């Protein structure tokens, strides 16, 4: 009598096909965290990698809109004490705010900046 084995989960299959997958994911996550932190955005490596990617995408879309409107990302920055135009500064993440809620606020602010 054969013993049935449970089907492989996608994560297990990925790991069996690429034993370095976990290391690669950790490195990519850390790179995304670093890119966001350099922009003054509060995140941690404990957040879901897919949420971090969504956040980085939202930030880059916001920055593209700011530049299209003539904003200067070196001056209109979260760390700037005197931005040229406060509407061009990405909103600060609130304490305890989920990444999905933060992304929604960034997208709302981006849409408010007419092209």
C-alpha positions as CSV (number, residue, x, y, z in Angstrom):
1,X,0.0,0.0,0.0
2,X,1.4,3.3,-1.1
3,X,1.4,6.3,1.3
4,X,-0.1,9.4,-0.1
5,X,2.0,12.5,0.1
6,X,0.4,15.9,0.2
7,X,0.7,18.0,-2.9
8,X,3.6,20.4,-3.1
9,X,2.7,24.0,-2.3
10,X,4.0,26.6,-4.8
11,X,6.5,27.9,-2.3
12,X,7.8,24.4,-1.7
13,X,8.0,23.8,-5.5
14,X,9.9,27.1,-6.0
15,X,12.3,26.2,-3.2
16,X,12.9,22.7,-4.7
17,X,13.6,24.1,-8.1
18,X,15.7,27.0,-6.8
19,X,17.2,26.4,-3.4
20,X,18.5,30.0,-3.3
21,X,15.0,31.5,-3.8
22,X,14.7,32.5,-0.1
23,X,18.1,34.3,-0.3
24,X,17.1,36.1,-3.5
25,X,13.8,37.2,-2.1
26,X,15.4,38.5,1.1
27,X,18.0,40.4,-1.0
28,X,15.3,41.9,-3.3
29,X,13.2,42.8,-0.3
30,X,16.1,44.5,1.4
31,X,16.9,46.4,-1.8
32,X,13.3,47.7,-2.0
33,X,13.3,48.7,1.7
34,X,16.6,50.6,1.1
35,X,15.2,52.4,-1.9
36,X,12.1,53.5,0.0
37,X,14.1,54.5,3.1
38,X,16.4,56.7,0.9
39,X,13.3,58.6,0.0
40,X,12.5,59.1,3.7
41,X,9.7,56.5,3.8
42,X,9.3,54.4,6.9
43,X,9.2,50.7,6.1
44,X,10.7,47.5,7.5
45,X,12.0,44.3,5.9
46,X,9.3,42.5,7.9
47,X,6.6,43.8,5.6
48,X,5.2,41.6,2.8
49,X,7.5,41.8,-0.2
50,X,4.6,42.2,-2.6
51,X,3.3,45.2,-0.5
52,X,6.8,46.8,-0.6
53,X,6.9,46.4,-4.4
54,X,3.4,48.0,-4.7
55,X,4.5,50.9,-2.4
56,X,7.7,51.5,-4.5
57,X,5.6,51.5,-7.7
58,X,3.2,54.0,-6.1
59,X,6.1,56.2,-5.0
60,X,7.7,56.1,-8.4
61,X,4.3,57.0,-10.1
62,X,3.9,59.9,-7.7
63,X,7.5,61.1,-8.5
64,X,6.8,60.9,-12.2
65,X,3.8,63.0,-11.8
66,X,5.7,65.6,-9.7
67,X,8.4,65.8,-12.4
68,X,5.8,66.1,-15.1
69,X,4.4,69.1,-13.2
70,X,7.9,70.7,-13.0
71,X,8.6,69.7,-9.4
72,X,12.1,69.1,-8.1
73,X,12.5,65.9,-6.2
74,X,15.7,67.1,-4.6
75,X,13.8,69.9,-2.9
76,X,10.2,68.6,-2.7
77,X,11.3,65.7,-0.5
78,X,10.1,64.3,2.8
79,X,13.3,65.3,4.5
80,X,13.2,68.8,3.2
81,X,12.5,71.5,5.8
82,X,11.4,74.0,3.1
83,X,10.0,72.3,0.0
84,X,9.3,74.5,-3.1
85,X,5.8,73.2,-3.3
86,X,4.3,71.1,-0.4
87,X,1.8,69.4,-2.7
88,X,4.8,67.8,-4.5
89,X,6.0,66.1,-1.3
90,X,4.9,62.6,-0.9
91,X,2.7,62.1,2.2
92,X,4.4,60.8,5.3
93,X,3.4,57.4,6.5
94,X,1.4,57.6,9.7
95,X,2.3,55.5,12.7
96,X,0.6,52.1,12.5
97,X,-0.6,52.7,9.0
98,X,-0.8,49.6,6.8
99,X,1.1,49.7,3.5
100,X,-2.1,49.3,1.6
101,X,-3.7,52.3,3.2
102,X,-0.5,54.3,2.7
103,X,-0.4,53.3,-1.0
104,X,-4.0,54.5,-1.3
105,X,-3.2,57.9,0.1
106,X,-0.2,58.3,-2.2
107,X,-2.3,57.4,-5.2
108,X,-5.0,59.8,-4.1
109,X,-2.4,62.6,-3.8
110,X,-0.9,61.7,-7.2
111,X,-4.4,61.8,-8.9
112,X,-4.9,65.3,-7.3
113,X,-1.9,66.6,-9.1
114,X,-3.3,67.3,-12.5
115,X,-1.0,66.2,-15.4
